[in-house]
Amino acid sequence: MKTKIRIGILGIGAVGGYFGGRLAQKYATSGSVEIVFITRASSECIIKNYGLTLLTSDSEDFVYHNLVTSDLNKVGVLDYLICAVKSYDLEESLLSLKGSISDNTVILSLQNGVDTKERIQKIYPTIEVLEGCAYIVAKLVAPATVQVMGKMHSLYFGSATVSAKRQNELADILNADGIDCYLSPNIEQLLWEKFVFVSSLATLTSFLNLSIGPILEDENHRTKLRQLVTEAANIANRNTVLLPDIIEITMKKFTTLHYDATSSMHNDFLKGRKTESQTLTNFIVISGLRLGVPTPEYDSIMATYLQWKMDYVL
């Protein structure tokens, strides 16, 4: 008798909460797929008792889900693990799940960085890793409550080494209402193109303490944003081949965002939390030094972060 395909959702923040919530809705009564939320004790209690709340411009959905746990001993062995934790929590989170990851487990990483696969395989050298990127503007407005701004909720993933059978199986599972899922043969290029977008957005919204709307309305801010996009694209082009008009494409993407849209890094700065600035800002600075590519705008902003004495959140 065939057992259910077990999929773990690690990290019930904005990304993991939204995509995991949509999957939990789809497979709530499924006999073939089981979704397991892996979260903190406080969120476990809320989800079990009140549900995971997904707020969109069209609706307010409550996803009631009993398969949620903060006890890692109760997770069980997983067929797939969707890893949506922040980049600075990646290693510690995955090591804590050692008992649930077998040689048959495939990990789908949804971090913002471009070096996640290498980081995961340093921990689990024999595990197959799918590289993925999510396009969604969302934030956690309260524990187990995700607010989505705009209509963008796309998920791309792929691999040159994971079997086509496993990739297609997961792609079929991920196709749910509210998820636009695409299996990409050029995932490395897509990761870098998204990184150019996210890195420049996160860096400038955090630095200026502004959402994207006021940034685009101000000529000086808009010029600074374009410079960041250009510097990030120059780094990316030393690692892969981007679209020839990637700068214009990225600038146009910003105009499709909700006026009040910002970055998760900006939100973390405002709340005094640890941020992904090492992954999203300093990575460009370090890469520029290593590759001999000038990154003056990133250098200046990173220096300002340090002047703010925000080392404890870097």
N, C-alpha and C positions, 0 to 999 in steps of 0.2 A: 504493500500500500504506500503510495507516494505521500510524503509528508509535505507540510506547507513550506513555501519559500519564506525564510525569515529575514526581514530587513530591519536593521537598527538605524535609528535617527539619533546621531550624537551631536548635541548642541541645539537646544530648543530656543534659539534667539530669533531674530527676524527671518533669516533665511531658512534655518532648520524648522522653525515653527510654521512658516507658511507652507513650504513644500511637504514637510512631514504631515501637517494638518490636512492638506488636500489628499494625500495618499491614505491617511487614516479614514477620511470620509469615504473614499472609493472602496477600500477593502475592509470596512467595518464588519461585514457579514460574509467575507470571502472564505471559501474552503480551500483556497490554493495559496494565498499570500497573507502573511502576518506582519504587521508593522509594530515595532517596539520602540517607544520613546525612552531615551536614556538621559536623565536630567538630574538636577539637584532636588533635595528633599522638599524644599519649599514649593518648587514648581510641580513636583509629583503630586503633592496634596491638592493643589489648585486644579490641576488637569483632571484628577480622579473625581473630585467633588463638584467642580463647576465647568469643566471643559476647557479646551484651548479656544480662545476667541480670535477670529480672523476678521478684521475690519477692513473693508474695501469701500470704494466710492459707491458701489451698488448695493452692498448688503453687510449684515453683521451675522457671521456664522459662528455657531458653537459646536466644536468637535468634541464629543464625549468619548473618552478613550481610556479603557482600563489597563491596557498593556503599556504602562508607563512605570518606570522604576528608577530609584536612586541607588538601589542595592545592586552593585555590579555582579554579585554572586548569583543574582536571579535573572540576568540577561539571557544566558544560554548561548549556544553556538549560533553564529549568524552566517547566512549565505552571502549577504551584502551588508556593508556598513556605509551609510551616507554620513560623511564627516563634515559637519558644518560649524565646528568650533572656531573661535578666533585663532589667527595664525600663531599667536604667542602661547596658546594652550595646546597646540597640536601634539607635541611629543608626550607631555604628561597625560593627556586624555587617552591617547592610544595605548600607552603602556599600561594604564589602569584597566584596559579591556582585554588584556592578554588571554584571559580564560575564555573569551567569546570569539576570538579570532583563530580560525583553523587554516590549514593549508588550502582549503577550498573557499575561504572567504575572499570576496572581491571588495576592495575599498574604493569608494567614489569620493574624491576630495573636492570640496567646494570652497577652499580658502581663496583669499584675494591675491596671494603671491603667485610667482611663477616657478618656484623651486620646491613645491610641496611634494611631488612624487619622489624626488631624491631624499627629502627629509623622512618620508614614511618608510622608504626602503632601507634606510639606515637602521630603522628599528625592526622591520620585518622584511628581510632580504628576499624571502621566497614568496611573499604575498603579491598577488596581482593588483595593480593600482590603476584605476581609471582617473584621468585628469578631467576636471569639469569646471564650468563657470556658470554662475547664475546671474541673470540680468533682472533685477527687481529693486525697486525703491521702497523700502519698508523699514520699520523700526519697532522695537519692543517698547510699548508705551506703559506697560505694567506687566508684572509677572504673568506669563502665559497669555499675553494679549498682544497680537501683532497687527499693526496698522500699515496698510499698503497704500501707497500714493501712485496714481497713474495706472495704466493698463499693461505695464510691462512685467511679465512673470515667466521668463524664458529660461530654460536650462539646457546647456550644451555639454556633451561629454564624448570621450573617445579614447582610443589607445592604439598604438602600433603593435602591441605585444599581447594584449588580452584577447582571448579567442572571440571570434565573431558571434559564436553561439551565446556566450555569456553577455556580450554587449547588447545583442538583440533582445535577449530575455529581459534584461534590465530596462531597456528602452520601452519595451511593450508594457512593463509594469508601471513605469513612470508617466506614461501617457494617461493623464487624468484631467477631469474638469478643473480649469484654473492653472494648469501646467502646460506650457508649450515646450515639449521635449524634443531635442534634435541630437541624433548620433552623428558626430562630425569626423570626417577623415582628416581634417586639418586642425586638430584640437590645439596643438602648440601655437599656431598662428592666432587662433581665437583667444587663447589665454593671454598672449601678449597684447593683443588689441584691446581686450577688456582691461588689462592692467594699465595701459596708457590712460584709459578713461577713468578708472577708479582712483589711481594714484594721483592724478592731477586734481580731480574733484575733491578727494579727501584732504589733500595737502592744502588747497586754497580755502575750502570752507572752514577748515580748522584754524588756519592762519588769520583769516579775516573775521572769523566768527559771524559768517553770513550764510544764508541759504543760496541756492543757485540763481534765483530770480534777481535779487539785488546785485549779484556779481555780474550777470549778463547786461544789466541796465547801465552799469558804470563803465565808461570807456577804458579807464585805467585798470580796473579789475579784470575786464574782458581781455585786455592786452596781456596781463600777467597770466591769466588762465591759458591763453594760446601759447605763451612761452613755455609754461610747464608741460603742456601737451607736446610741444616740439622737442623738448629735452628728453621726455620719456620715450617718445617715438625714436629718437636717435639712439637711445640705449637699446630699445627693442630691435631695431634694424641691425644691430650688431649680433643679435642672437637668433633671429629668424627673419623671414621675409614678410613684411607687412604690406597691406594694400598701399598702392602709390599715393593715394589721396587720404591717408589715414588721419591727417591733421584736420582736414575739412570735415571728414566723416564724424570724427570725435566731437568737434565743435558743434555740429548739427545735432548730435545726440543730446547735448546739454540743453538745447532749446526745446526738446520734447519732454523734459522733466517738469514735474509740478513746480510752481513758483517757489513753494516752501521746502522743496526737496533739499536734503543735505546728505552728509555721509555718516556712516556709523562711527567713524573716527572722530568727527566733529562732536557727535552726541556724547562720546566717551570723554572727550576733553571737557565738555561742559559739566559732566557729572563727576569729574575728578577721578575717573577710572583709568586703569591701564589701557593704552591705546595701541593701534597697529602701526604707529609711525615708523618703527624700525623696518617693517615690511613694505609700507607704502611710500615713505619719503626717504628715509635713510638708505634704503636699498638702491635708489637711483644715485644718490651721492657716492656711495661706495663703488657701485658699478662704473660710474663716470671716472673715478680715480683709477680703477683697475684697467679700464679699456682706453683711457686717454681721451674720453669724450667730455667736453665742457658741459657743466650743469649749473650755471651761475644762479638761476632762480631757485632751484632746489637747495643749493648750498646756503643761500641767504636765509631761506625759510627754516631750514633745519637748525642753523645757528641761532635763529630767534627762538625756536622751541627750547633750546638749551638755556638761553638767556632768561626764559620764563621760569627756569629752575623746575622744569617739569620732568626731570630725570625719572622720577618714581613712576610715571605713567608711560615712559617710553619703552 
